[in-house]
Amino acid sequence: MTNYRKSQRWFLGAIVGCYLVLGWLYARWTPNWQAPDEPAHYNYVTYLAENHRLPVLQAGDYPHEYLEQLKSSRFAPSLSISPLRYESHQPPLYYVLAAVVYWAGGQQLLWLRLFSVALGAAYLVVLFQVLRQVFPRSRSLPLISCGLVTVLPMRLAMTAAVNNDGLAELLLLLVLWQALQVVRSGPGRRSVLISGALLGLVLLTKTTVYLQAGLLTLAAPFLHGSSGRVQERFQNLLRFGVPAVLLALLIALPFFARNIAVYGWGDPLGWARHDSIVTGQLRTVDLLAQIGPLAFLQRFVLTTFHSFWGQFGWMGVLIDVRLYRALALFTALIVMGGVLAGARLWLQRRALAWDRMGVLLLLLLLLGASVATYLGYNLKFVQHQGRYLYPALPALAAVAAAGLAELSRRRVGTVVASLLMLAAGLVGVGSVVLGDPAEWTVATLGLASLLVLLWSRSRQHWRWAAAGVVYLMFLVLDWLCLFEFIVPMLRPTG
C-alpha cells in the first residue's frame, strides 16, 4: 500500500508539474488582455492596490464601442484599457489576494497571471482527493480523469489569465470535498465551522457559484445516514446545514452591507447596477428575434461545445474544424461510456451503500446547479461560453472516469472499437464514391478504434499505454492551440 501511495503521489506530481509548465507557457505567450474580461479584472486589482478601497461600478464603466475598437485592434498598445471597469461589482476576495501579488510582482501582468496558474495547480491537488473519494477502489481513474482536466485547452487559457474564476472554482471544490466528508462521516460542530467558513469565502469571491456552494452545504448533512428517515435528515439539515449557511452570511455581511450602502437596498450583489450599465451587450431576446429559435439553439449548442474545449481570445479565435471533430468524437465516447455506467449503477442501486449513493447525489447536484446557472445567465444575455460550466468539472471528470471504466470492460470496448472501425470503413468508401477526401476523419476513427481496443484489454499496461497516447495527443493540442492559433491570431495590429 505504501508503494502504491508513493506511485500515486509521483504521478500526481507529474500531472501538476506538467500543468505548471503549460500554465507558464500560456501566461507568458498569450498576448496581453486576450482573455475574456481580463482588462476589467486587472483594473479592479490595480484600483484596489493603489486606492486601498473597493471600486464602485458606475455609468460609463462598460464603453461598448471602445471595447469593440480594442478587440478589432487586438488591444493595440497605443489604446488604453483603463476605461474598462465593468467588473467593479464583483466580490473582493480574489482582488485582495491579487493586489498583494500586484505589488510583490512589480505591477506586472505576468505575475498576476501566474497567480491564477498557482490557483489552478492547487485545484488539481484537491480534485484528485475528491476523485479518490468518488472512485475509492480504482488506482488509475482518479489520476487519468485529473490529467484530462489538466490538459483541457480552454481551461488552461482561463487559468493563465487575470480573473476570479480560478479562486471561485477552487473554493467550490473545497466545499464539495467538505460535503463529501460530511456525507461519509457525519455532520458535527466542526463541520459547521468548516462548511460555513468555506461557503463564506465563496460568497466573497464570485456570485456565479453561490447556488452550487449553497446547495452542497445544505445537502451534505441531509444526505448523511442510511436509515432513510426523512425526519432525521431534516433534523440534520436544521442542526448543521442551516447554521453553516448563517455563519457564511455573517462572514459576507460586511460586503453585502457595503453594496446596499452603495447600490441601494434592492441590489446587495450589484447585479442591477451591472445590468443597467452594460448597454450594447447582446441580449437573448434580441438574438432570438433576429435568427429564430432553431438557429438560436444550434448556435447555442455549437458555441458552447467549441468554447468548452477551446475558443480563444474574446471568443474570436476558433481552432481547426478537424480538431473540433476529433474532440467531438472523444466527448461522444466518454459520454456514451458514462451513460452505460449510469445505467449499470441504476440497475445495482439497491446494492449500493448509502454513503456511496450520497456521493453520487452530491455530484449530480453540482452538475445540475451549474447547468441551471449557465442556462439562467443565458436567458438574459447571449453568453454561450462553455467555460461557465467549469464549476461542474468535478462532476464532469467523474462522468469521464466512469465512462472510461465502462469502456475498459472487454465486451463493451470490443463492440465500441468494432463500431468505430466500421464507421471508418464506411466513411472511407463514401469518400471514394463521392470524390470527397476524408482522410482525417478515417484516420481519427481508426485511431480511436485502436485506442479503445487497447484500453479494454485486461492487462494494466495496455490501459496505461492507451491513456499515455491520449494524454500526449492533448499535450500536442495544447501546444497547437497556443502557438498556432492564440499567439499568431491575437498579436496587436498596431
C-alpha positions as CSV (number, residue, x, y, z in Angstrom):
1,M,0.0,0.0,0.0
2,T,2.9,2.4,0.8
3,N,4.4,1.8,-2.7
4,Y,1.0,2.3,-4.2
5,R,0.5,5.7,-2.5
6,K,4.0,6.8,-3.4
7,S,3.4,6.0,-7.1
8,Q,0.1,7.9,-6.9
9,R,1.9,10.9,-5.4
10,W,4.6,10.6,-8.1
11,F,2.0,10.6,-10.9
12,L,0.0,13.4,-9.4
13,G,3.2,15.4,-9.0
14,A,4.0,14.8,-12.7
15,I,0.5,15.9,-13.7
16,V,0.7,19.1,-11.6
17,G,4.2,19.7,-12.9
18,C,3.0,19.3,-16.5
19,Y,0.2,21.8,-15.8
20,L,2.6,24.3,-14.3
21,V,4.7,24.2,-17.4
22,L,1.7,24.6,-19.7
23,G,0.3,27.3,-17.5
24,W,3.5,29.3,-17.6
25,L,3.6,29.0,-21.4
26,Y,0.0,30.3,-21.7
27,A,0.6,33.0,-19.2
28,R,3.9,34.1,-20.9
29,W,2.9,33.9,-24.5
30,T,-0.8,34.8,-24.6
31,P,-0.9,38.4,-25.9
32,N,-1.9,41.0,-23.2
33,W,-5.6,41.3,-22.4
34,Q,-6.6,38.5,-24.8
35,A,-8.7,36.6,-22.4
36,P,-12.4,37.4,-21.7
37,D,-12.8,40.4,-19.4
38,E,-9.1,40.3,-18.3
39,P,-8.6,44.1,-18.6
40,A,-11.6,44.8,-16.4
41,H,-10.4,42.3,-13.7
42,Y,-6.9,43.8,-13.9
43,N,-8.3,47.3,-13.4
44,Y,-10.1,46.1,-10.3
45,V,-6.9,44.8,-8.9
46,T,-4.9,48.0,-9.7
47,Y,-7.6,50.2,-8.2
48,L,-7.8,48.2,-5.0
49,A,-4.0,48.1,-4.7
50,E,-3.5,51.8,-5.3
51,N,-6.5,53.3,-3.6
52,H,-6.9,50.7,-0.7
53,R,-10.7,50.6,-1.2
54,L,-13.2,48.8,-3.3
55,P,-14.2,50.4,-6.7
56,V,-17.8,51.4,-7.4
57,L,-19.5,50.3,-10.6
58,Q,-21.0,53.3,-12.4
59,A,-22.2,54.5,-15.7
60,G,-19.5,54.6,-18.4
61,D,-17.6,51.6,-17.0
62,Y,-18.7,49.5,-19.9
63,P,-17.8,51.5,-23.1
64,H,-19.1,49.1,-25.6
65,E,-18.0,50.8,-28.8
66,Y,-14.5,51.5,-27.4
67,L,-14.3,47.8,-26.3
68,E,-15.1,46.7,-29.8
69,Q,-12.4,49.1,-31.1
70,L,-9.9,47.4,-28.7
71,K,-10.9,44.0,-29.9
72,S,-10.6,44.9,-33.5
73,S,-7.1,46.3,-33.0
74,R,-6.2,43.2,-30.9
75,F,-5.6,45.5,-27.9
76,A,-3.0,47.8,-29.6
77,P,-0.6,49.2,-27.0
78,S,-1.5,52.7,-28.1
79,L,-5.0,52.2,-26.8
80,S,-5.6,52.4,-23.0
81,I,-7.6,49.7,-21.2
82,S,-8.3,52.0,-18.2
83,P,-11.9,52.7,-19.2
84,L,-12.9,49.0,-18.9
85,R,-14.1,48.8,-15.3
86,Y,-17.3,46.8,-15.6
87,E,-16.2,44.1,-13.2
88,S,-16.2,46.5,-10.3
89,H,-19.3,44.9,-8.7
90,Q,-17.5,41.6,-8.1
91,P,-16.9,40.3,-4.6
92,P,-13.5,41.3,-3.3
93,L,-11.6,38.2,-2.1
94,Y,-9.7,37.4,-5.3
95,Y,-8.8,41.0,-5.9
96,V,-7.5,41.5,-2.3
97,L,-5.1,38.5,-2.8
98,A,-4.2,39.6,-6.3
99,A,-3.4,43.1,-5.0
100,V,-0.7,41.6,-2.9
101,V,0.7,39.8,-5.9
102,Y,0.4,43.0,-7.9
103,W,2.8,44.9,-5.5
104,A,5.1,41.9,-4.9
105,G,5.4,41.3,-8.7
106,G,6.3,44.8,-9.6
107,Q,2.8,45.5,-11.0
108,Q,3.4,43.2,-13.9
109,L,0.6,41.4,-15.7
110,L,2.6,38.1,-15.9
111,W,2.8,37.8,-12.1
112,L,-1.0,38.1,-11.8
113,R,-1.4,35.5,-14.5
114,L,1.0,33.2,-12.7
115,F,-1.1,33.7,-9.5
116,S,-4.0,32.3,-11.4
117,V,-1.8,29.4,-12.6
118,A,-0.9,28.6,-8.9
119,L,-4.6,28.5,-8.0
120,G,-5.1,26.1,-10.9
121,A,-2.4,23.8,-9.5
122,A,-4.0,23.8,-6.1
123,Y,-7.3,22.9,-7.8
124,L,-5.8,19.8,-9.3
125,V,-4.4,18.6,-6.0
126,V,-7.8,18.9,-4.3
127,L,-9.6,17.5,-7.4
128,F,-7.5,14.3,-7.1
129,Q,-8.6,13.9,-3.5
130,V,-12.2,14.4,-4.4
131,L,-12.0,11.8,-7.2
132,R,-10.3,9.3,-4.9
133,Q,-13.5,9.5,-2.7
134,V,-15.7,9.1,-5.8
135,F,-13.7,6.1,-7.0
136,P,-12.1,4.6,-3.9
137,R,-11.4,1.2,-5.4
138,S,-9.7,2.5,-8.6
139,R,-5.9,3.2,-8.7
140,S,-5.9,4.8,-12.1
141,L,-9.2,6.6,-12.8
142,P,-8.7,9.5,-10.4
143,L,-5.3,10.2,-11.9
144,I,-6.4,9.8,-15.5
145,S,-9.5,12.0,-15.2
146,C,-7.5,14.6,-13.2
147,G,-5.0,14.5,-16.0
148,L,-7.7,15.2,-18.6
149,V,-8.8,18.3,-16.6
150,T,-5.1,19.4,-16.7
151,V,-4.8,19.5,-20.4
152,L,-8.2,21.0,-21.3
153,P,-7.1,23.8,-23.6
154,M,-9.7,26.4,-22.8
155,R,-9.3,25.9,-19.1
156,L,-5.5,26.3,-19.5
157,A,-6.2,29.6,-21.2
158,M,-8.5,30.8,-18.5
159,T,-6.3,29.7,-15.6
160,A,-3.4,31.6,-17.1
161,A,-5.4,34.9,-17.2
162,V,-6.3,37.5,-14.7
163,N,-9.8,36.7,-13.4
164,N,-11.6,35.4,-10.3
165,D,-12.7,32.1,-11.8
166,G,-9.8,30.1,-10.5
167,L,-10.3,31.0,-6.9
168,A,-14.1,30.6,-7.1
169,E,-13.7,27.1,-8.6
170,L,-11.0,26.1,-6.1
171,L,-13.2,27.2,-3.1
172,L,-16.3,25.5,-4.6
173,L,-14.2,22.3,-5.0
174,L,-13.2,22.6,-1.3
175,V,-16.9,23.0,-0.4
176,L,-17.6,19.8,-2.4
177,W,-14.7,18.0,-0.6
178,Q,-16.1,19.0,2.8
179,A,-19.6,17.9,1.8
180,L,-18.2,14.5,0.8
181,Q,-16.6,14.2,4.3
182,V,-19.9,15.1,5.9
183,V,-21.9,12.5,3.9
184,R,-19.4,9.8,4.8
185,S,-18.5,10.7,8.4
186,G,-21.5,12.7,9.5
187,P,-22.0,16.3,10.5
188,G,-20.9,17.9,13.7
189,R,-19.9,21.3,15.2
190,R,-16.5,21.1,13.4
191,S,-18.2,20.5,10.1
192,V,-20.5,23.5,10.7
193,L,-17.4,25.8,11.2
194,I,-15.5,24.4,8.2
195,S,-18.5,24.3,5.8
196,G,-19.7,27.8,6.9
197,A,-16.2,29.3,6.6
198,L,-15.7,27.8,3.1
199,L,-19.2,29.0,2.0
200,G,-18.5,32.4,3.4
201,L,-15.3,32.6,1.3
202,V,-17.3,31.6,-1.8
203,L,-19.7,34.4,-1.1
204,L,-16.8,36.8,-1.0
205,T,-15.4,35.5,-4.3
206,K,-17.9,35.1,-7.2
207,T,-21.7,35.2,-7.4
208,T,-21.9,32.6,-10.2
209,V,-21.1,29.8,-7.8
210,Y,-23.4,30.8,-5.0
211,L,-26.1,28.4,-6.0
212,Q,-23.8,25.3,-6.2
213,A,-21.9,26.1,-3.0
214,G,-25.1,26.8,-1.0
215,L,-26.9,23.6,-2.2
216,L,-23.8,21.4,-1.4
217,T,-23.5,22.8,2.1
218,L,-27.2,22.2,2.8
219,A,-27.4,18.8,1.1
220,A,-24.5,17.2,2.8
221,P,-26.0,16.8,6.3
222,F,-29.3,15.9,4.8
223,L,-27.8,13.0,2.8
224,H,-25.8,11.6,5.7
225,G,-27.1,8.3,7.2
226,S,-28.6,5.1,5.9
227,S,-31.8,5.0,7.9
228,G,-33.8,6.8,5.2
229,R,-36.0,8.5,7.9
230,V,-36.9,11.9,6.5
231,Q,-37.4,13.4,10.0
232,E,-33.8,12.6,11.0
233,R,-32.5,14.1,7.7
234,F,-34.4,17.4,8.2
235,Q,-33.0,17.5,11.8
236,N,-29.5,17.2,10.4
237,L,-30.3,19.9,8.0
238,L,-31.6,22.3,10.7
239,R,-28.9,21.4,13.2
240,F,-25.9,21.6,10.9
241,G,-26.7,22.8,7.4
242,V,-28.7,26.0,8.3
243,P,-26.1,27.1,10.9
244,A,-23.3,26.7,8.3
245,V,-25.2,28.9,5.9
246,L,-25.9,31.5,8.6
247,L,-22.2,31.6,9.5
248,A,-21.3,32.1,5.8
249,L,-23.8,35.0,5.6
250,L,-22.3,36.5,8.7
251,I,-18.8,36.3,7.1
252,A,-20.0,38.0,3.9
253,L,-22.3,40.5,5.7
254,P,-19.8,43.5,5.6
255,F,-19.6,43.1,1.8
256,F,-23.3,42.9,1.4
257,A,-23.9,45.9,3.7
258,R,-21.3,47.9,1.7
259,N,-23.2,47.1,-1.5
260,I,-26.5,48.1,0.0
261,A,-25.0,51.4,1.0
262,V,-23.6,52.0,-2.5
263,Y,-26.2,50.5,-4.8
264,G,-29.3,50.5,-2.7
265,W,-31.4,48.1,-0.6
266,G,-32.6,46.2,-3.6
267,D,-29.2,45.5,-5.0
268,P,-26.9,43.8,-2.4
269,L,-24.9,42.0,-5.2
270,G,-24.6,44.9,-7.6
271,W,-26.4,42.9,-10.3
272,A,-29.0,45.6,-11.1
273,R,-26.3,48.2,-11.4
274,H,-24.3,45.9,-13.7
275,D,-27.3,45.2,-16.0
276,S,-28.0,48.9,-16.2
277,I,-24.5,49.9,-17.4
278,V,-23.7,47.1,-19.9
279,T,-25.6,48.8,-22.7
280,G,-24.7,47.3,-26.1
281,Q,-24.2,43.8,-24.9
282,L,-26.3,41.4,-27.0
283,R,-29.4,40.1,-25.2
284,T,-31.0,36.8,-25.7
285,V,-34.5,38.1,-26.6
286,D,-32.9,40.3,-29.3
287,L,-30.9,37.4,-30.9
288,L,-34.0,35.1,-30.8
289,A,-36.0,37.8,-32.7
290,Q,-33.2,38.1,-35.3
291,I,-32.4,34.5,-36.1
292,G,-35.3,32.4,-34.7
293,P,-35.4,29.6,-32.1
294,L,-33.9,26.8,-34.3
295,A,-30.9,28.8,-35.4
296,F,-30.5,30.1,-31.8
297,L,-30.5,26.6,-30.4
298,Q,-27.9,25.4,-33.0
299,R,-25.7,28.4,-32.3
300,F,-26.0,27.9,-28.5
301,V,-25.0,24.2,-28.6
302,L,-22.2,24.6,-31.1
303,T,-20.7,27.6,-29.5
304,T,-20.9,26.1,-26.0
305,F,-19.1,23.0,-27.3
306,H,-16.4,25.0,-29.1
307,S,-15.8,27.3,-26.1
308,F,-15.7,24.5,-23.6
309,W,-12.8,22.9,-25.4
310,G,-11.2,26.0,-27.0
311,Q,-12.5,29.2,-28.4
312,F,-9.9,31.8,-27.5
313,G,-9.4,35.5,-27.1
314,W,-12.7,37.2,-26.7
315,M,-14.5,34.2,-28.3
316,G,-13.0,35.3,-31.7
317,V,-10.4,32.5,-32.3
318,L,-11.6,29.1,-33.4
319,I,-9.3,26.2,-33.9
320,D,-9.2,23.9,-36.9
321,V,-12.6,22.2,-37.6
322,R,-10.8,18.8,-37.8
323,L,-9.7,19.2,-34.2
324,Y,-13.2,20.0,-33.1
325,R,-14.4,16.8,-34.8
326,A,-11.8,14.8,-33.0
327,L,-12.8,16.4,-29.7
328,A,-16.5,15.7,-30.5
329,L,-15.6,12.0,-31.0
330,F,-13.7,11.9,-27.8
331,T,-16.6,13.6,-26.0
332,A,-19.2,11.2,-27.5
333,L,-17.2,8.2,-26.4
334,I,-16.8,9.2,-22.8
335,V,-20.5,10.4,-22.6
336,M,-21.6,7.1,-24.1
337,G,-19.5,5.2,-21.5
338,G,-20.9,7.5,-18.8
339,V,-24.5,6.7,-19.8
340,L,-23.7,3.0,-19.8
341,A,-22.1,3.3,-16.3
342,G,-25.1,5.3,-15.1
343,A,-27.5,2.6,-16.3
344,R,-25.4,-0.1,-14.6
345,L,-25.5,1.9,-11.3
346,W,-29.3,2.3,-11.6
347,L,-29.7,-1.4,-12.0
348,Q,-27.5,-2.1,-9.0
349,R,-28.8,0.8,-6.9
350,R,-30.3,-1.5,-4.2
351,A,-26.8,-2.9,-3.5
352,L,-25.1,0.4,-3.2
353,A,-24.0,1.6,0.2
354,W,-25.8,4.8,1.3
355,D,-22.6,6.8,1.6
356,R,-21.8,5.9,-2.0
357,M,-25.2,7.0,-3.1
358,G,-24.8,10.2,-1.2
359,V,-21.5,10.9,-3.1
360,L,-23.2,10.4,-6.4
361,L,-26.2,12.6,-5.5
362,L,-23.8,15.5,-4.5
363,L,-22.1,15.2,-7.9
364,L,-25.5,15.3,-9.6
365,L,-26.5,18.3,-7.6
366,L,-23.3,20.1,-8.5
367,L,-23.8,19.3,-12.2
368,G,-27.5,20.3,-12.2
369,A,-26.9,23.6,-10.3
370,S,-24.0,24.5,-12.7
371,V,-26.1,23.8,-15.8
372,A,-29.0,25.8,-14.3
373,T,-26.8,28.7,-13.6
374,Y,-25.4,28.7,-17.1
375,L,-28.9,28.5,-18.7
376,G,-30.2,31.2,-16.3
377,Y,-27.4,33.6,-17.3
378,N,-28.2,33.0,-21.0
379,L,-31.8,33.8,-20.5
380,K,-30.8,37.4,-20.1
381,F,-27.5,37.9,-22.1
382,V,-26.0,35.9,-25.0
383,Q,-23.2,34.3,-23.2
384,H,-22.7,30.9,-24.9
385,Q,-19.4,30.3,-23.2
386,G,-18.7,26.7,-22.2
387,R,-16.2,27.9,-19.6
388,Y,-19.2,28.9,-17.4
389,L,-19.7,25.1,-17.0
390,Y,-16.2,24.7,-15.4
391,P,-17.6,24.9,-11.8
392,A,-19.1,21.4,-12.7
393,L,-15.7,20.0,-13.7
394,P,-15.6,17.6,-10.7
395,A,-18.8,16.0,-11.8
396,L,-17.8,16.1,-15.4
397,A,-14.5,14.5,-14.5
398,A,-16.3,11.8,-12.6
399,V,-18.6,11.1,-15.6
400,A,-15.5,10.9,-17.8
401,A,-13.8,8.5,-15.4
402,A,-17.0,6.3,-15.2
403,G,-17.2,6.3,-18.9
404,L,-13.6,5.2,-19.3
405,A,-14.2,2.5,-16.7
406,E,-17.1,1.3,-18.7
407,L,-15.1,1.3,-21.9
408,S,-12.4,-0.8,-20.2
409,R,-14.8,-3.7,-20.0
410,R,-13.7,-6.2,-22.6
411,R,-17.1,-6.7,-24.3
412,V,-18.1,-3.1,-24.3
413,G,-14.7,-2.0,-25.5
414,T,-14.6,-4.6,-28.3
415,V,-18.1,-3.6,-29.5
416,V,-17.3,0.1,-29.5
417,A,-13.9,-0.4,-31.2
418,S,-15.6,-2.6,-33.9
419,L,-18.3,0.1,-34.5
420,L,-15.6,2.8,-34.8
421,M,-13.7,0.7,-37.3
422,L,-16.9,0.0,-39.2
423,A,-17.6,3.8,-39.3
424,A,-14.1,4.4,-40.6
425,G,-14.6,1.9,-43.4
426,L,-18.0,3.4,-44.4
427,V,-16.6,6.9,-44.4
428,G,-13.6,5.8,-46.5
429,V,-15.8,4.1,-49.0
430,G,-18.2,7.0,-49.1
431,S,-15.3,9.5,-49.7
432,V,-14.1,7.4,-52.7
433,V,-17.6,7.1,-54.2
434,L,-18.4,10.8,-53.7
435,G,-14.9,12.0,-54.5
436,D,-14.8,14.0,-51.2
437,P,-11.5,13.4,-49.4
438,A,-12.0,12.3,-45.8
439,E,-8.5,11.0,-44.8
440,W,-8.5,12.9,-41.5
441,T,-11.9,11.5,-40.4
442,V,-11.0,8.0,-41.4
443,A,-7.6,8.3,-39.5
444,T,-9.4,9.7,-36.4
445,L,-12.0,6.9,-36.3
446,G,-9.3,4.3,-36.9
447,L,-7.0,5.7,-34.2
448,A,-10.0,5.9,-31.8
449,S,-10.8,2.3,-32.5
450,L,-7.3,1.2,-31.8
451,L,-7.1,3.1,-28.5
452,V,-10.5,1.8,-27.3
453,L,-9.3,-1.7,-28.1
454,L,-6.0,-1.2,-26.1
455,W,-8.0,0.4,-23.3
456,S,-10.3,-2.5,-23.0
457,R,-7.6,-5.1,-22.8
458,S,-7.4,-6.7,-19.3
459,R,-3.7,-6.2,-18.8
460,Q,-3.0,-2.9,-16.9
461,H,0.0,-1.9,-19.1
462,W,-2.2,-1.8,-22.2
463,R,-4.5,0.7,-20.5
464,W,-1.7,2.9,-19.4
465,A,-0.3,2.8,-22.9
466,A,-3.6,3.9,-24.3
467,A,-4.0,6.6,-21.7
468,G,-0.5,7.8,-22.3
469,V,-1.1,8.2,-26.1
470,V,-4.3,10.2,-25.4
471,Y,-2.5,12.4,-22.9
472,L,0.3,13.0,-25.3
473,M,-2.2,14.0,-28.0
474,F,-3.8,16.5,-25.7
475,L,-0.4,18.0,-24.9
476,V,0.2,18.4,-28.6
477,L,-3.2,20.0,-28.9
478,D,-2.4,22.5,-26.1
479,W,0.8,23.4,-27.9
480,L,-1.0,23.9,-31.2
481,C,-3.8,26.0,-29.6
482,L,-1.2,28.4,-28.1
483,F,1.4,28.7,-30.8
484,E,-0.7,28.0,-34.0
485,F,-3.9,29.9,-33.0
486,I,-3.7,32.1,-30.0
487,V,-0.3,33.8,-30.5
488,P,-0.4,34.4,-34.2
489,M,-4.1,35.4,-34.4
490,L,-4.1,37.7,-31.3
491,R,-1.0,39.8,-31.8
492,P,-1.8,43.5,-31.7
493,T,-2.1,45.1,-35.1
494,G,-0.7,48.5,-34.2
